[in-house]
């Protein structure tokens, strides 16, 4: 049996499973951790979610997600800060330091994946201003996160999602935004789906490691053709184009010894029985990730 002690199942990968079902499946398969999404946590409450995971002998590798910080108006700012404070409290309660932030797209977007709002003006398409607002909101939230022992984990998303989900498109941009803050309070996650294409990826991973900011490593594959909704175009490790051995070695060389979380958004995967998905995730991890984690990988 492969060593799955650092293998983590993100609950988004088994979207139809309840939190209890996902945790049970991961524990039965020998995983060491689970990554939780807030929707599943909120269904049963953060306190109960923490007990379910602990009783199964697992860790919570991360909580997804905070973020969506680009609103330009006072009401939008207040709403975002309130929701992210709740997310920070939930992360602390379920027992993880790592709260992943998808920072939000352009204000011109009203609904992810859809056309711009009819009333959107030129300022609502200003990427530079949107990124500046993200920095401001992170600064607003850092003291609250620090009080709760939670780290804000910035996630760079592939540029295809810049308009509607994340105005941070490279790991380097995420590190630049994190730079003014202590590494214990603001970190980054390396998500292969989003950053595999980046010609500066190795340098950014080295920088992230040197700064002590790698708070998570997420894996899934870039597959083609893209789905009608690009968000649902993630594949199992080994099914697409990502060079997992190389990227994993780069991450391992920084000394990262945390969990490796598989997070897949794909309708066909969601339609597959949970036990089969869990087995397939473990297989991809064992073949293409685990051998390249170094001595810390078991």
C-alpha positions in Angstrom: 0.0 0.0 0.0 1.3 3.5 -0.8 1.9 5.9 2.0 -1.2 8.2 1.8 -0.4 10.0 5.1 0.1 13.3 3.2 -2.7 12.8 0.7 -5.7 15.0 1.3 -9.2 14.7 -0.3 -10.8 18.1 -1.0 -14.5 17.8 -0.5 -15.1 19.6 -3.8 -13.7 16.5 -5.6 -16.6 14.4 -4.3 -19.2 17.1 -4.6 -22.3 14.9 -4.0 -20.9 13.4 -0.8 -21.8 14.9 2.5 -19.0 16.0 4.8 -19.4 12.8 6.8 -19.4 10.6 3.7 -16.3 12.3 2.3 -14.4 12.0 5.6 -15.3 8.4 6.0 -14.2 7.5 2.5 -10.9 9.3 2.9 -10.2 7.6 6.3 -11.1 4.2 5.0 -8.7 4.6 2.1 -5.9 5.6 4.4 -5.7 9.3 3.6 -4.1 11.6 6.2 -6.3 14.6 5.7 -9.3 16.3 4.1 -9.7 19.8 2.7 -13.1 21.2 3.5 -15.4 23.6 1.6 -17.5 26.0 3.6 -20.8 24.8 2.1 -20.3 21.4 3.6 -19.1 22.7 6.9 -22.0 25.1 7.2 -24.5 22.2 6.6 -23.6 20.6 9.9 -21.8 23.5 11.7 -18.1 24.1 12.2 -17.9 22.5 15.6 -19.5 19.2 14.5 -17.4 19.2 11.3 -14.3 19.4 13.5 -15.4 16.5 15.6 -16.2 14.4 12.5 -12.7 14.9 11.1 -11.0 14.3 14.4 -13.0 11.2 15.2 -11.9 9.8 11.9 -8.2 10.4 12.8 -7.7 12.9 10.0 -6.4 16.5 9.7 -8.0 19.4 8.0 -5.5 20.5 5.4 -7.4 23.7 4.5 -10.7 25.4 4.4 -12.1 26.9 1.1 -12.8 29.6 0.6 -12.5 33.2 1.6 -11.9 36.1 -0.7 -13.9 38.0 -3.4 -12.5 41.2 -2.2 -12.7 43.5 -5.3 -15.9 45.4 -4.6 -15.4 49.1 -5.1 -18.4 50.3 -3.1 -18.8 50.6 0.7 -21.6 48.1 0.9 -19.7 45.5 -1.1 -16.6 46.0 1.1 -18.6 45.6 4.3 -20.2 42.4 3.0 -16.9 40.9 1.9 -15.2 41.7 5.2 -18.1 40.3 7.2 -18.1 37.0 5.2 -14.4 36.6 5.4 -14.4 37.1 9.2 -16.9 34.3 9.4 -14.7 32.2 7.2 -11.7 32.9 9.5 -13.8 31.8 12.5 -14.9 28.7 10.7 -11.3 27.8 9.8 -10.2 28.2 13.4 -13.1 26.0 14.6 -12.6 23.2 12.2 -8.9 23.1 13.2 -6.9 24.4 10.3 -4.6 27.4 10.0 -5.0 27.6 6.2 -7.9 29.5 4.8 -7.7 29.6 1.0 -8.6 32.9 -0.6 -10.0 33.2 -4.2 -9.6 37.0 -4.3 -12.4 37.8 -6.8 -12.6 39.1 -10.4 -13.4 42.4 -11.9 -16.3 44.4 -10.6 -17.7 44.4 -14.1 -18.6 40.8 -13.6 -21.9 40.2 -11.7 -22.1 36.4 -12.0 -19.0 34.2 -12.5 -18.9 32.7 -16.0 -21.4 35.2 -17.4 -21.2 38.5 -19.4 -20.4 41.8 -17.8 -23.1 43.7 -15.9 -25.0 46.0 -18.3 -24.2 49.0 -16.1 -20.5 48.2 -15.8 -18.3 51.2 -16.6 -14.6 51.5 -17.5 -13.5 51.7 -13.9 -15.2 48.3 -13.3 -12.7 46.8 -15.8 -9.6 48.2 -14.1 -7.4 45.3 -13.2 -4.8 47.3 -11.4 -7.4 49.0 -9.2 -9.0 45.7 -8.5 -5.7 44.2 -7.3 -5.1 47.2 -5.1 -8.5 46.7 -3.4 -7.5 43.1 -2.8 -4.4 44.3 -1.0 -6.4 46.7 1.0 -8.9 44.1 2.1 -6.2 41.6 3.0 -4.7 44.3 5.2 -8.1 44.9 6.8 -8.4 41.1 7.6 -4.8 40.3 8.7 -5.3 41.4 12.4 -8.5 39.4 12.8 -6.9 36.3 11.1 -3.8 36.6 13.4 -6.1 36.8 16.5 -7.6 33.4 15.5 -4.4 31.7 14.5 -5.5 31.5 10.8 -3.4 32.2 7.8 -4.8 33.9 4.7 -3.7 31.7 1.8 -3.7 33.5 -1.5 -4.5 31.4 -4.6 -3.5 32.5 -8.0 -5.9 31.3 -10.7 -5.3 30.6 -14.3 -5.7 33.8 -16.4 -8.8 32.4 -18.0 -10.5 33.2 -14.7 -9.2 36.8 -14.3 -12.4 38.4 -15.3 -14.8 36.7 -12.9 -12.9 34.8 -10.2 -9.3 36.0 -9.4 -7.4 39.1 -10.5 -4.3 37.3 -9.3 -3.1 35.1 -12.1 0.5 34.0 -11.2 2.2 32.8 -8.1 4.5 35.8 -8.4 1.6 38.2 -8.2 0.3 36.4 -5.1 3.7 36.6 -3.5 4.0 40.3 -4.2 0.6 40.9 -2.6 1.6 38.8 0.4 5.0 40.5 0.8 4.0 43.3 3.2 2.7 40.8 5.7 4.2 38.2 8.1 4.5 34.8 6.4 2.6 33.2 9.3 -0.4 35.3 8.5 -0.4 35.5 4.7 0.8 32.6 2.5 0.2 31.1 -0.9 -1.0 27.8 -2.3 0.6 26.2 -5.3 -2.3 24.7 -7.4 -1.0 22.8 -10.4 -4.1 23.4 -12.4 -3.7 27.2 -12.2 0.1 27.6 -12.4 1.5 24.8 -14.5 1.9 27.0 -17.6 3.8 29.8 -15.9 7.3 30.2 -17.3 8.4 31.8 -14.0 6.9 29.0 -11.9 10.1 27.5 -10.6 11.5 30.8 -9.5 8.3 31.7 -7.8 8.2 28.4 -6.0 11.8 28.9 -4.8 10.8 32.4 -3.7 7.7 31.2 -1.9 9.8 28.6 -0.1 12.5 31.0 0.9 9.9 33.4 2.3 8.1 30.6 4.2 4.9 31.2 2.5 3.9 27.8 1.0 0.8 27.0 2.9 -0.6 24.3 0.6 0.0 22.2 -2.5 -3.0 21.3 -4.6 -3.0 18.9 -7.5 -5.3 18.1 -10.4 -4.7 18.0 -14.2 -5.3 20.4 -17.1 -7.4 18.4 -19.6 -8.7 19.2 -23.1 -11.1 19.9 -24.6 -12.3 22.5 -22.1 -15.8 22.0 -20.8 -18.5 24.5 -21.8 -17.9 25.9 -18.3 -14.0 26.1 -18.0 -14.3 25.9 -14.2 -15.3 22.2 -14.7 -12.3 21.3 -16.8 -10.1 19.8 -14.1 -9.0 16.2 -14.4 -7.5 13.5 -12.3 -3.8 13.5 -11.9 -2.3 11.9 -14.9 -5.2 12.5 -17.3 -3.9 15.7 -18.9 -0.9 17.9 -19.5 0.6 18.8 -16.1 4.1 17.7 -15.3 3.5 16.6 -11.8 6.9 15.0 -11.1 8.7 18.2 -11.9 6.4 20.6 -10.1 6.3 18.3 -7.1 10.1 18.2 -6.9 10.2 22.0 -7.0 7.8 22.2 -4.1 9.6 19.5 -2.2 13.0 21.2 -2.6 11.7 24.2 -0.7 11.2 21.9 2.4 7.5 21.8 2.2 6.3 19.0 4.3 2.5 19.6 4.4 -0.4 17.9 2.8 -1.1 17.4 -0.9 -4.7 18.2 -1.6 -6.5 16.9 -4.7 -9.3 19.3 -5.7 -11.2 18.5 -8.9 -14.2 20.3 -10.4 -15.5 18.0 -13.1 -19.1 16.9 -13.7 -18.1 13.4 -14.8 -16.0 13.0 -11.6 -18.9 14.3 -9.5 -21.1 11.7 -11.1 -18.8 8.9 -10.2 -19.3 6.9 -6.9 -17.3 8.5 -4.1 -15.3 5.3 -3.3 -14.2 5.1 -7.0 -13.1 8.7 -7.0 -11.2 8.3 -3.7 -9.4 5.3 -5.2 -8.6 7.1 -8.4 -7.2 10.1 -6.5 -5.0 7.8 -4.4 -3.7 6.1 -7.5 -2.7 9.4 -9.2 -1.1 10.6 -6.1 0.9 7.4 -5.5 2.1 7.2 -9.1 2.9 10.9 -10.0 3.2 12.8 -6.8 4.4 10.7 -3.8 7.7 9.4 -5.5 8.8 13.0 -6.0 8.1 14.4 -2.5 11.5 13.3 -1.2 12.1 11.8 2.2 9.3 13.9 3.7 6.9 12.0 1.4 7.3 8.7 3.1 
